[in-house]
Amino acid sequence: MRSAERSVWAGVRDRVAASDPGLLRLAAGLRTVLSIALTLAVLAALDAGVTHLVAGAISAMVATFAIREKQRAPQAVTLALGLPVALASVSLSALLTSRVLLGDAFFVVLIFCAVYGRRFGDRGTALGLIGFQTYFASLFVGVTPASLPGFLGTVAIAFACGALARFVLVPQTPTGILHRLREAFRARLAQLLEALADLLDAGPDDVDRVLEQVRVGTARLHETAMMIQGRLEEGTPDEAVARLVQRRIADAEIAAERLGLLLLTARSARRADTLTLHLPGAQLPERGRLPVRDEASDALRRDLTALALLVRRPVAAAPGTGLAQVRNRLLGYRDDENLPSASPAVQDVFRGIGETARAVLGLRIALDGPQDDSDDSPATARSREELDAEDAAIGVAEETEEPSEPETGLRRPTTRAAVQVAVGSLLAIVGGEFLSSQRWYWAVLTCWIVFINTASTGEILVKGYRRLVGTVLGVVAGIVLAGLVGHHTWTAFAVVLLCVFAMFYTAPLSYTLMSFFVTAALGVLYTLLHTYSLSVLVLRVEETALGAACGIVAAALVLPVHTDRRTNDLLTTVLDRLAEVTSTAMDQLSGGPPVDLLEQARDLDQALADLRAATQPLTHPVTPLRTRRETARYVVALLETCAYHARALAATAELLPTHPSIAADPGLKGAGERILRNIGAIAAHIGDEGSAEPVRTGPSIASLLDPGVPATPRYGRVTDRVLRHLQRLDEAVLGLARPLDVPVAAPRG
């Protein structure tokens, strides 16, 4: 019974870890709720009034979510600096409450400074948020000079409770977060392997649905790998250990994606394109073959399930030798041991399982330390030797990052955004006053929020639309909740706490949901302040629409950054990073000096993530430009395909020069030259549409090398593995030419 309970608990834990990597959303929600609850408890003990309770709740929430640093010491410093900023903001709001024009002018200046402060990093961003939000809170509860001393004490209590919740009740350390992210990576890797097993069995009616699950699982695994990459520096004090974890995470991610491609090929009537895993809605060639029940397919199902089990359960933690024997069998596939009689495509899947098992073994050693090797087979012993040799090479690479020239003046993003939001807020104040002389600040709040984490007119338009939809739905929920809660103060605050938790838990997933919960909570707060009415909530929708419109107008007319221009800039950056990784990897694979290739590959991934976010206005379901939407999705999917092959090249190059079974191949030196020329031609066309430089087709990459290179892929040969990735990269780069209107020329001569 206890074993069954442990198994159920482990399954629940894995699902939670996979759905919320690092438990970051859960911790943010709990920390904020506890901060507010503590503040309310202290203020209630002091017999504070409802307005003080509301002000304290808002201040505690701000003091919690504004802090963004990853280390505890910088967090404490920012929180300490935030208190005087909050006190000054509340004081100025109270003193200027009777001077309407002066107060409005100061509010606009405050908004400009808050946005401009982003140029100073996380601390500047946090202090700007605290200054703006506490000024807004003082307007919301109506702080006056007479009531100012009491509200200053309320803010101080809120900040103290926020510190207690952050550093004592829900403490988070970079090391702890990184550990939970690594567990999330394991859970998501196991889920992806289980999805691959489902794909093997999927019939013609289910194959598209299961393929979408594989596609989502691949994307989520990559997302977790990126999150780990961003936390390694703070969470791992030893740089060599950080690089080891980075390498093993990359190996496991690449091996799992390669296994998915091999399985897709085995299920297809012809070789599956890498694009199938990256383009939403893409289908298997010829819809895929029907699932087959034979000895080979049964073994494949068994081994995919076993591989997922190895990911979830470390061999060292399992009693007996059962899992060790499973591991030995899977690793034997790397050396063609015990391959079943099947088609070459199916046998390649078994080899891919062996490669993934090897990556899982390396991941376990990197995360859990050395393991018992008494039950190792010769194949497992060879894999350990390879991993040990790779580990010994950690630290030999040198970073070659070149500093970029920062933008200055109005071209600086923070300066431009500050000017835009100040103009938009001024329009919102004027328009909001016409709608309501008492609630005008809601329009300003919306205008402010739509500029946060946006960089183009299209992004602001989409964010404004989502906020308006969430607000409308939240108004309906607020009406229902206000009717249920009535004027029961503590029941109302309990509902508000639930809404706040839901707001922070869903914020990274859906901005619409976050806006919904915010508005629902405000309906309850209005009830507590005895200002609730249907007209007030309708006014909230009107002010929200006005604020979003003012933000869009300001973004479109004041120093505009059009979506096309931003996406073109980011697309050029992605292509530059792709060329950099490909060129450096080819140099190293042909015998050049080692550099930090995995870091370059992650820079490529980050640039691609920025581009993916910037194209959301083009790919949003409500966009009327359907053809343009499909083109944007196709281009991003092709770039994700290119990034996968570049990561694979980088990971292979990282194995050199100490790997015992592979060596550099000078013949690879010129194999990627055409790819690099074509990437440069596409980048030049995007930067200058008048560029006449075409991309060029040519013979397959394999034919560019010595004819003596075997044509049959062998997993142990670095040249063959590199050739496969180069060939696919060449095809994907050529595929970019058509949607980007780049001319294509036949090979010279």
C-alpha positions in Angstrom: 0.0 0.0 0.0 2.8 2.4 0.9 4.6 1.5 -2.3 1.4 2.4 -4.3 1.0 5.6 -2.4 4.6 6.6 -3.1 4.1 5.8 -6.8 1.0 7.9 -6.9 2.7 10.8 -5.1 5.7 10.5 -7.4 3.4 10.7 -10.4 1.7 13.8 -9.1 5.0 15.4 -8.2 6.3 14.8 -11.7 3.2 16.3 -13.3 3.4 19.4 -11.1 7.2 19.7 -11.9 6.5 19.4 -15.6 3.6 21.8 -15.7 5.4 24.5 -13.5 9.2 24.1 -14.1 11.1 25.1 -10.9 7.7 25.7 -9.2 8.3 29.3 -10.0 4.6 30.2 -10.6 3.5 28.3 -7.5 6.2 30.0 -5.4 5.2 33.5 -6.8 1.5 32.9 -6.0 2.1 31.5 -2.5 4.6 34.3 -1.6 2.3 37.0 -2.7 -0.7 35.5 -1.0 1.2 35.0 2.3 2.6 38.5 2.1 -1.0 40.0 1.7 -2.4 37.7 4.4 0.3 38.7 6.9 -0.3 42.3 6.2 -4.0 41.9 6.7 -3.5 40.0 9.9 -1.2 42.7 11.4 -3.4 45.6 10.3 -6.5 43.8 11.7 -4.7 43.3 15.0 -4.1 47.1 15.0 -7.8 47.6 14.3 -7.2 49.3 11.0 -10.1 50.4 8.8 -11.0 48.8 5.5 -9.3 51.4 3.4 -6.0 50.7 5.2 -6.6 46.9 4.7 -7.0 47.5 0.9 -4.0 49.8 0.7 -1.9 47.3 2.7 -3.0 44.4 0.5 -2.0 46.3 -2.7 1.3 47.5 -1.2 2.2 44.0 -0.1 1.4 42.6 -3.5 3.6 45.3 -5.2 6.5 44.8 -2.7 6.4 41.1 -3.6 6.0 40.9 -7.4 8.2 43.9 -8.3 11.5 42.2 -7.1 13.1 40.3 -9.9 16.7 39.7 -8.9 17.7 36.0 -8.6 20.1 36.3 -5.6 18.7 36.9 -2.1 21.2 39.7 -1.2 20.3 41.9 -4.2 16.6 41.2 -3.5 17.0 42.5 0.1 18.7 45.7 -1.2 16.0 46.4 -3.7 13.3 45.8 -1.2 15.0 48.2 1.3 15.4 50.9 -1.4 11.8 50.3 -2.5 10.3 51.3 0.9 11.4 55.0 0.8 10.4 55.1 -2.9 6.9 53.8 -1.9 6.6 56.2 1.0 7.7 59.2 -1.1 5.2 58.2 -3.9 2.3 57.9 -1.4 3.2 61.2 0.2 3.4 63.1 -3.1 0.1 61.6 -4.2 -1.6 62.8 -1.0 -0.1 66.2 -1.1 -1.0 66.7 -4.7 -4.5 65.4 -4.4 -6.1 68.9 -4.3 -3.8 70.2 -7.1 -5.3 68.5 -10.1 -3.1 69.8 -12.9 0.1 69.6 -10.8 -0.8 66.1 -9.7 -1.5 64.9 -13.2 1.8 66.5 -14.5 3.7 64.7 -11.7 2.0 61.4 -12.5 3.1 61.6 -16.1 6.7 62.4 -15.0 6.6 59.5 -12.6 5.5 57.2 -15.4 8.3 58.4 -17.6 10.9 57.9 -14.9 9.5 54.4 -14.0 9.8 53.2 -17.6 13.1 54.9 -18.2 14.4 53.1 -15.1 14.4 49.8 -17.0 17.7 50.7 -18.5 19.3 50.2 -15.1 18.3 46.5 -15.0 16.1 44.6 -12.6 16.6 47.0 -9.7 15.6 50.0 -11.8 12.6 48.1 -13.2 11.5 47.1 -9.6 11.8 50.6 -8.2 9.9 52.1 -11.1 7.1 49.5 -10.6 7.0 50.3 -6.9 6.8 54.0 -7.4 4.0 53.8 -10.0 1.9 51.1 -8.3 2.0 52.7 -4.9 1.0 56.1 -6.4 -1.9 54.3 -8.1 -2.9 52.6 -4.9 -3.0 55.9 -3.1 -5.4 57.2 -5.8 -7.5 54.1 -5.5 -8.1 54.3 -1.8 -8.1 58.1 -1.6 -5.2 59.0 0.6 -5.3 62.6 1.8 -2.9 64.8 3.7 -4.8 64.2 6.9 -4.8 60.4 6.6 -1.2 60.2 5.2 0.6 59.2 8.5 -1.6 56.2 8.9 -1.1 55.1 5.3 2.6 55.5 5.5 2.6 53.1 8.5 0.4 50.7 6.4 2.9 50.7 3.6 5.8 50.1 6.0 4.0 47.1 7.5 3.2 45.8 4.0 6.9 45.9 3.0 8.0 44.2 6.3 5.4 41.4 5.7 6.6 41.1 2.1 10.2 40.6 3.3 9.0 38.0 5.9 7.1 36.1 3.2 10.0 36.3 0.7 13.0 35.4 3.0 11.4 33.2 5.7 8.0 31.7 4.7 8.6 31.0 1.0 12.4 31.2 0.6 13.9 30.5 -2.8 17.6 30.2 -3.5 19.2 30.0 -6.9 20.5 26.5 -6.0 17.1 25.3 -5.0 15.4 26.7 -8.1 18.0 25.1 -10.4 17.5 21.8 -8.7 13.7 21.9 -9.3 14.3 23.0 -12.9 16.5 20.0 -13.4 13.7 17.7 -12.0 11.3 19.5 -14.3 13.6 18.7 -17.2 13.6 15.0 -16.3 9.8 15.0 -16.0 9.3 16.7 -19.3 11.8 14.4 -21.0 9.9 11.4 -19.7 6.6 12.9 -20.9 8.1 13.4 -24.4 9.3 9.8 -24.5 5.8 8.6 -23.4 4.3 10.7 -26.2 6.6 9.1 -28.7 5.4 5.7 -27.5 1.8 6.9 -28.0 2.8 8.0 -31.5 4.0 4.6 -32.3 0.6 3.1 -31.5 -1.5 6.0 -32.9 -4.0 5.1 -35.6 -4.8 7.3 -38.6 -7.6 9.1 -36.7 -5.3 9.9 -33.8 -1.9 10.4 -35.4 -2.3 14.2 -35.8 -3.4 14.7 -32.2 -0.6 12.6 -30.9 1.9 14.3 -33.2 0.8 17.6 -31.8 1.5 16.2 -28.3 5.0 15.3 -29.4 5.5 18.7 -30.9 4.3 20.4 -27.7 6.5 18.1 -25.6 9.5 18.9 -27.7 8.9 22.7 -27.3 8.3 22.4 -23.6 11.5 20.4 -23.1 13.4 23.1 -25.0 11.8 25.7 -22.9 13.0 24.0 -19.7 16.5 23.7 -21.1 16.5 27.4 -21.7 15.3 28.1 -18.2 18.1 26.0 -16.8 20.6 27.8 -19.0 19.5 31.1 -17.5 19.9 29.9 -13.9 23.2 28.0 -14.1 25.5 30.9 -13.3 23.7 31.8 -10.1 22.7 28.3 -9.1 26.0 26.6 -9.6 29.1 28.1 -7.8 31.5 25.9 -9.7 31.9 27.0 -13.4 33.1 23.5 -14.5 30.0 21.9 -12.9 27.8 24.5 -14.6 29.3 23.7 -18.0 28.9 19.9 -17.4 25.2 20.3 -16.6 24.8 22.6 -19.6 26.4 20.0 -21.9 24.4 17.1 -20.5 21.1 19.0 -20.7 21.9 19.8 -24.4 22.8 16.2 -25.2 19.6 14.9 -23.7 17.5 17.5 -25.5 19.1 16.9 -28.9 19.0 13.1 -28.5 15.3 13.1 -27.6 14.5 15.3 -30.6 16.6 13.1 -32.9 14.7 10.0 -31.6 11.4 11.7 -32.4 12.6 12.4 -36.0 13.7 8.8 -36.4 10.4 7.5 -35.1 8.5 9.8 -37.5 10.6 8.5 -40.4 9.8 4.9 -39.3 6.1 5.7 -39.3 6.2 7.6 -42.6 6.2 6.4 -46.2 9.4 8.5 -46.7 11.9 10.3 -44.5 10.2 12.8 -42.2 11.4 16.4 -42.4 12.7 18.0 -39.2 10.1 20.7 -39.9 7.4 18.3 -38.9 8.3 18.7 -35.2 8.3 22.5 -35.4 5.5 23.6 -37.7 2.0 23.6 -35.9 -0.5 21.7 -37.9 2.1 19.8 -40.0 1.3 16.2 -40.8 3.3 13.1 -41.4 4.2 12.5 -45.0 1.3 10.6 -46.6 -0.5 10.7 -43.2 1.8 8.1 -41.8 1.7 4.3 -41.9 -0.7 2.3 -39.8 0.7 1.0 -36.5 2.1 -2.5 -36.9 2.1 -5.3 -34.3 5.2 -7.4 -34.8 8.2 -8.5 -32.8 10.2 -5.4 -33.6 7.4 -3.0 -32.9 6.6 -4.7 -29.6 10.3 -4.4 -28.6 10.2 -0.7 -29.6 7.2 0.0 -27.4 8.8 -1.8 -24.5 12.1 0.0 -24.9 10.5 3.5 -25.2 8.6 2.8 -22.0 11.8 1.5 -20.3 13.7 4.6 -21.4 11.1 6.8 -19.9 11.4 4.8 -16.7 15.2 5.3 -16.7 14.6 9.0 -16.9 12.2 9.1 -14.0 14.1 6.7 -11.7 17.9 6.9 -11.2 19.5 3.5 -11.4 21.3 4.1 -8.1 18.0 4.6 -6.4 16.4 1.4 -7.7 16.8 -1.9 -5.8 18.2 -4.9 -7.6 19.7 -5.0 -11.0 16.5 -4.9 -13.2 17.0 -1.3 -14.3 20.7 -1.8 -14.8 20.0 -4.6 -17.1 17.5 -2.5 -19.0 20.0 0.3 -19.3 22.7 -2.1 -20.6 20.3 -3.5 -23.2 19.4 0.0 -24.5 23.0 1.2 -24.6 23.9 -1.9 -26.6 21.8 -0.6 -29.5 24.5 2.0 -30.0 26.9 -0.8 -31.1 24.2 -2.7 -33.1 23.9 -5.3 -30.3 20.7 -7.3 -30.4 19.0 -5.2 -33.1 15.8 -6.9 -34.1 15.1 -8.0 -37.7 13.3 -5.0 -39.1 13.6 -2.3 -41.8 16.6 0.0 -41.7 14.3 2.9 -40.6 13.1 0.9 -37.6 16.6 -0.2 -36.7 17.6 3.4 -36.8 15.0 4.1 -34.1 16.6 1.4 -31.9 20.0 3.1 -32.4 18.4 6.4 -31.5 17.1 4.8 -28.3 20.6 3.8 -27.5 21.9 7.3 -28.1 19.2 8.7 -25.9 20.0 6.2 -23.2 23.6 7.3 -23.3 22.5 10.9 -23.0 20.3 10.0 -20.0 23.2 8.2 -18.4 25.3 11.3 -18.8 22.5 13.4 -17.4 22.2 11.2 -14.3 26.0 11.3 -13.7 26.0 15.1 -14.0 23.0 15.6 -11.7 23.3 12.8 -9.2 27.0 12.0 -9.2 28.9 8.7 -9.8 26.8 5.6 -9.8 27.4 1.9 -9.2 29.0 0.4 -12.2 29.3 -3.2 -11.0 26.5 -4.4 -13.3 27.8 -2.6 -16.4 27.9 -4.4 -19.7 30.8 -3.7 -22.2 28.6 -1.3 -24.1 27.7 0.6 -20.9 31.4 0.7 -19.8 32.3 2.2 -23.2 29.6 4.8 -22.8 31.0 5.7 -19.3 34.5 6.0 -20.7 33.3 8.4 -23.4 31.4 10.5 -20.8 34.4 10.6 -18.5 36.6 11.8 -21.4 34.1 14.5 -22.3 33.9 15.6 -18.7 37.6 15.9 -18.5 37.5 18.4 -21.4 35.3 20.8 -19.5 36.8 24.3 -19.1 39.0 24.2 -22.2 36.8 26.5 -24.3 37.2 30.2 -24.5 34.4 32.7 -24.9 34.7 34.9 -28.0 31.8 37.3 -27.4 32.2 40.7 -28.9 30.7 43.7 -27.1 27.8 45.3 -29.0 27.5 49.0 -29.4 24.6 50.3 -27.3 21.9 52.4 -28.8 21.8 56.0 -27.6 19.3 58.9 -27.4 15.8 58.2 -28.5 16.9 55.1 -30.3 17.5 53.5 -26.9 14.5 51.2 -26.3 13.9 52.3 -22.7 14.0 56.0 -23.7 11.7 55.5 -26.6 9.2 53.4 -24.5 9.4 56.1 -21.7 8.4 58.8 -24.1 5.7 56.7 -25.7 4.1 55.7 -22.4 4.3 59.3 -21.1 2.4 60.6 -24.1 -0.1 57.7 -24.0 -0.6 58.3 -20.2 -1.2 62.0 -20.9 -3.9 61.1 -23.4 -5.4 58.6 -21.0 -5.6 61.2 -18.2 -7.4 63.7 -20.5 -9.7 61.1 -21.9 -10.2 59.4 -18.5 -11.3 62.7 -16.9 -14.1 63.0 -19.5 -15.3 59.5 -18.6 -14.9 60.0 -14.8 -13.2 62.6 -12.7 -12.9 59.9 -9.9 -11.8 56.8 -11.8 -9.6 58.2 -14.6 -6.5 56.4 -13.3 -7.8 53.1 -14.6 -7.1 54.3 -18.1 -3.6 55.3 -17.1 -3.0 51.9 -15.5 -4.0 50.1 -18.7 -1.8 52.4 -20.8 1.1 51.7 -18.5 0.6 47.9 -18.5 0.3 47.4 -22.2 3.8 48.9 -22.6 5.4 46.4 -20.1 7.5 43.8 -22.0 6.4 45.0 -25.4 8.6 46.5 -28.1 6.4 47.1 -31.2 3.1 48.6 -32.1 1.7 45.1 -33.0 2.7 43.7 -29.6 1.0 46.6 -27.8 -2.1 46.1 -29.9 -2.3 42.3 -29.0 -1.7 43.0 -25.4 -4.3 45.7 -25.2 -6.8 43.4 -26.9 -6.1 40.6 -24.4 -6.4 42.9 -21.4 -9.7 44.2 -22.7 -11.1 40.7 -23.2 -9.9 39.7 -19.7 -11.4 42.8 -18.2 -14.8 42.3 -19.8 -14.9 38.7 -18.5 -13.6 39.8 -15.1 -16.4 42.3 -14.8 -18.9 39.6 -15.2 -17.1 37.5 -12.6 -16.8 40.5 -10.3 -20.6 41.1 -10.4 -21.2 37.5 -9.4 -18.6 37.5 -6.6 -19.7 40.9 -5.3 -23.2 39.5 -5.0 -22.1 36.4 -3.2 -19.6 38.1 -0.8 -21.7 41.1 0.0 -20.1 43.1 2.8 -18.5 40.2 4.7 -15.0 41.6 5.0 -12.9 38.6 5.7 -14.8 36.4 3.2 -14.2 39.1 0.6 -10.5 39.2 1.4 -10.3 35.4 1.2 -11.8 35.6 -2.3 -9.3 38.3 -3.2 -6.4 36.1 -2.0 -7.6 33.3 -4.2 -7.9 35.7 -7.2 -4.4 37.0 -6.5 -2.9 33.5 -6.3 -4.6 32.6 -9.6 -3.4 35.9 -11.2 0.2 35.1 -10.4 0.0 31.4 -11.2 -1.5 32.1 -14.7 0.4 35.3 -15.6 3.2 33.5 -17.5 0.6 31.4 -19.3 -2.1 33.8 -20.3 -2.3 37.6 -20.1 -6.1 37.4 -20.6 -6.5 35.1 -17.6 -4.4 37.3 -15.5 -6.5 40.4 -16.4 -9.6 38.3 -15.7 -8.5 37.5 -12.1 -7.4 41.1 -11.5 -10.7 42.6 -12.5 -12.7 40.0 -10.5 -10.6 40.8 -7.4 -11.3 44.5 -8.0 -15.0 44.0 -8.0 -14.7 42.5 -4.5 -12.5 45.3 -3.3 -15.0 47.9 -4.6 -17.6 46.1 -2.5 -15.3 46.4 0.6 -14.8 50.1 -0.1 -18.6 50.6 -0.4 -18.2 51.9 -3.9 -19.4 48.9 -5.8 -22.1 49.3 -8.5 -22.7 47.9 -11.9 -21.9 51.3 -13.4 -18.5 51.3 -11.7 -17.6 48.0 -13.3 -18.8 49.1 -16.7 -16.7 52.3 -16.2 -13.8 50.0 -15.6 -14.3 48.4 -19.0 -14.6 51.8 -20.6 -11.4 53.1 -19.0 -9.6 49.9 -19.9 -10.6 50.3 -23.6 -9.6 54.0 -23.5 -6.2 53.2 -21.9 -5.4 50.5 -24.4 -6.4 52.8 -27.3 -4.2 55.6 -25.9 -1.3 53.2 -25.7 -1.8 52.0 -29.2 -2.1 55.6 -30.6 1.1 56.6 -28.7 3.0 53.6 -30.0 1.8 54.2 -33.5 2.5 57.9 -33.7 5.4 58.6 -31.3 8.7 57.2 -32.2 7.0 54.1 -33.7 8.6 50.7 -34.0 6.5 48.8 -36.5 6.1 45.1 -36.1 7.7 44.5 -39.6 10.7 46.5 -38.7 11.2 44.8 -35.3 10.7 41.3 -36.7 13.1 42.0 -39.5 15.7 43.2 -37.0 15.2 40.1 -34.9 15.2 37.9 -37.9 18.6 39.3 -39.0 19.9 38.7 -35.4 18.7 35.1 -35.6 20.4 34.6 -38.9 23.7 36.2 -37.7 23.6 33.9 -34.6 22.9 30.9 -36.9 25.8 31.7 -39.1 28.1 32.2 -36.1 27.2 28.8 -34.5 27.5 27.0 -37.8 30.8 28.6 -38.8 32.4 28.0 -35.4 31.2 24.5 -35.2 32.5 23.6 -38.6 35.9 25.2 -37.8 36.1 23.1 -34.6 34.9 19.9 -36.3 37.6 20.3 -38.9 40.4 20.7 -36.3 40.1 24.3 -35.2 40.6 25.6 -31.6 37.7 25.0 -29.1 35.4 27.8 -28.2 32.2 28.0 -26.1 29.9 26.6 -28.7 27.0 25.7 -26.4 26.9 29.3 -25.2 26.7 30.5 -28.8 23.9 27.9 -29.4 21.9 29.2 -26.5 22.4 32.8 -27.8 20.8 31.5 -31.0 18.0 30.0 -29.0 17.4 33.2 -27.1 17.4 35.3 -30.3 14.9 32.8 -31.8 12.7 33.1 -28.7 12.7 36.9 -29.0 11.6 36.6 -32.7 8.9 34.1 -31.8 7.5 36.5 -29.2 7.7 39.5 -31.7 5.7 37.6 -34.3 2.8 37.0 -32.0 0.9 40.0 -33.5 1.3 38.3 -37.0 0.3 34.8 -35.8 -2.5 35.8 -33.5 -5.8 34.0 -34.4 -7.7 37.3 -34.8 -5.3 38.7 -37.4 -7.2 39.3 -40.7 -4.0 38.6 -42.7 -4.2 34.9 -43.0 -1.5 34.4 -45.6 0.9 36.6 -43.7 0.1 34.6 -40.5 0.9 31.3 -42.2 4.1 32.7 -43.7 5.3 33.9 -40.2 4.5 30.6 -38.7 6.4 28.8 -41.5 9.4 31.0 -41.2 9.7 30.6 -37.5 9.3 26.8 -37.8 12.0 26.7 -40.4 14.3 28.7 -38.1 13.6 26.4 -35.2 14.6 23.5 -37.6 17.8 25.3 -38.4 18.5 26.0 -34.7 18.0 22.3 -33.9 20.6 21.2 -36.4 22.9 24.0 -35.3 22.6 22.9 -31.7 23.4 19.3 -32.8 26.5 20.5 -34.7 27.6 22.5 -31.6 27.1 19.5 -29.3 29.0 17.2 -31.6 31.9 19.7 -31.9 32.0 20.0 -28.1 33.0 16.4 -27.9 36.3 17.1 -29.6 39.2 16.8 -29.2 39.1 14.4 -26.2 36.4 11.9 -27.2 38.0 8.4 -27.5 36.0 7.2 -30.5 35.7 10.3 -32.8 38.1 12.8 -34.2 38.2 16.0 -36.2 37.8 15.6 -40.0 39.7 18.3 -42.0 37.5 17.3 -45.0 34.6 19.1 -43.3 36.3 22.5 -43.5 34.5 23.6 -46.7 31.3 21.6 -46.3 29.3 24.4 -44.8 30.5 27.3 -47.0 27.4 27.3 -49.2 25.2 27.3 -46.2 27.0 30.3 -44.7 26.8 32.2 -48.0 23.1 31.5 -48.3 22.5 32.7 -44.7 24.4 35.8 -45.5 22.4 36.4 -48.7 19.1 36.0 -46.8 20.2 38.4 -44.1 21.3 40.9 -46.7 17.9 40.7 -48.4 16.1 41.3 -45.1 18.3 44.3 -44.3 18.1 45.7 -47.8 15.2 44.5 -50.0 17.1 45.9 -53.0 19.8 43.3 -52.5 20.2 41.1 -55.6 22.4 38.4 -54.0 20.6 35.1 -54.5 20.8 31.9 -52.5 22.3 29.1 -54.4 21.4 25.4 -54.7 23.9 22.7 -55.4 24.8 19.1 -54.9 24.2 17.3 -51.6 26.6 18.1 -48.8 27.8 14.5 -48.7 29.0 14.7 -52.3 31.3 17.6 -51.4 33.5 15.4 -49.4 35.8 12.5 -50.3 33.9 9.9 -52.3 35.3 7.3 -50.0 33.1 8.4 -47.1 30.5 5.6 -46.5 27.0 6.6 -47.6 25.3 4.5 -44.8 24.9 6.5 -41.6 26.9 5.2 -38.7 26.4 6.6 -35.2 30.1 6.2 -34.3 31.4 8.4 -37.1 31.5 12.2 -36.5 31.7 12.9 -40.2 28.4 11.0 -41.0 26.5 12.6 -38.2 27.7 16.1 -39.1 26.8 15.4 -42.8 23.2 14.5 -41.9 22.8 17.7 -39.9 24.5 19.9 -42.5 22.3 18.4 -45.3 19.1 19.2 -43.3 20.4 22.6 -42.4 21.2 23.3 -46.0 17.6 22.3 -47.0 16.1 24.4 -44.2 18.1 27.5 -45.2 17.1 27.1 -48.8 13.5 26.7 -47.6 13.6 30.2 -46.1 14.2 31.8 -49.5 10.7 31.3 -50.8 8.6 32.8 -48.0 11.1 35.7 -47.6 11.1 36.4 -51.4 14.9 35.8 -51.8 15.9 34.9 -55.3 17.2 31.4 -55.9 20.0 30.7 -58.4 21.3 27.5 -59.8 24.9 26.5 -58.9 27.6 28.3 -60.9 29.4 26.5 -63.6 
